[in-house]
Amino acid sequence: MRIRLLALAVVIPTILVAGCGDEPTEGVVARVGNLSLTVDDVVDLLVDQEDLPAQADVVANLVELWVDYTLLAEAAIEDTTFSALDLETLVRQQVNASMIVQLRDSVIQVDTFITNDELQAFYEAEAPDLELRARHVMLTLPLQATGAQQDSVRGQLENLRERIIGGEPFEDVAQAFSQDIGSASNGGDLGFFGRGEMVQPFEEAVLALELGEVSQIVETPMGLHLIQLDERRTQDFDDIASDFRTRVQTQRYVTAESTFVVQLEERAGPQVTDGAAEVVRELARNPETRLSRRAARRPLVSWEGGEYSVGEFQMLMQLEQQAVRDQVLQSSDEEIDSFLETMARRDLLLAEARLSGLEPPRARIDSLVTDAGSQLLEAARALGLTDIDIAPGEAVELGIARAVREALRGNLSGATPIVPLGLVGFQLRERVSFTSFDTGIGESLLQIAQIRAERSPSPLEEAQDSTALPADTLEP
């Protein structure tokens, strides 16, 4: 299956710096150290990938890969053990997650035994057997939508509601206008779903509807919705008893876990710093902002014995994709404060895990670091970025450039998998200057579009060909 570059932002941190200062060299799209990605390179790689549109984000994602692969090749040539990289920081993420799981397993003791009579009583109180079938029309809001934009989308949805109330079939409207690709083709039908399977505002709206009734506009994190309830049904207790028992047991565990975390927080007393939300938004907007050591150490949230700093959040934003940064920019102060409290909660759990003796021995950490280096070398080898052929008298940089282009060509064709470098890529980028040039990206897109247009008949020509009459019908 062909790997689409449009989806790469899910796994590749977007850290490119727009070109500034001196005028960029003509025909250059990006530069890493002494190596350049030219317009001709980009056109050569993308022009035949006609399922990829000639758009700036496609080229930008290709540039991201080119930067990562170039730096990886240089690092592999310099040292196949990657000793210059802080692989322990990468390993530490896995170790920390494991420590928190071990802590929860060791300290949270829950009685999960439930008699049949107890289960029946829970069942009657919660009515978990209720299932609903609904359909919806969804319109999305633009990122960082202004008040006017929100009002415009709401107005569109109000007009659609009036058409439905006026007698137009809901499914026809959904099929024509809903931006939920998964359900629009089925007339907005979402099938049957139970409690807890939809986000809360959506579920609450459906539960309040009568059969056949159309809701007012409902807002969820996905967008704005009109909802119509089509069917309600219930299942027999015997049919769902096993799953319901598991659900009750899980809820008991979650409650016990929450109690444990609350106790930790009450002892430590985490407090979000005044003005933290604005600092967070600024770093989401400009993650490459240069910070003094003092500014980087400034706490965003602090507690007894610890803090989560501006520098830690900046690194998170540098590693995250643009969509995550956009989400931060759209978040309210309360939502940002909640996120910072979550980071404090994570660090409190880690501190408790260390006090409980769950920190792995040094030998285990070293072993994981060695494994990470081996995996990185294997990834470079799979991309053809090790053992690069260098012709006699040829500069090493030329061999690297050639190998990286071939690696990208393999990714685009689907012959080799894309290798996201994540934190490793971030560390590699700290060691060398890199720049991308908007003019080069624009020139690449223009050339790709022109070449493709010359290859394909115009829509008018296609229409003429499809409607042309057989030659013999032109004869008298």
Beta strands, then each sheet from edge to edge (+ up, - down):
strand 1: 28-32
strand 2: 35-38
strand 3: 131-139
strand 4: 189-194
strand 5: 218-220
strand 6: 223-233
strand 7: 271-272
strand 8: 299-303
strand 9: 306-309
strand 10: 434-436
sheet 1: 2+ 1- 10+
sheet 2: 4+ 3- 6+ 5-
sheet 3: 7+ 8- 9+
end
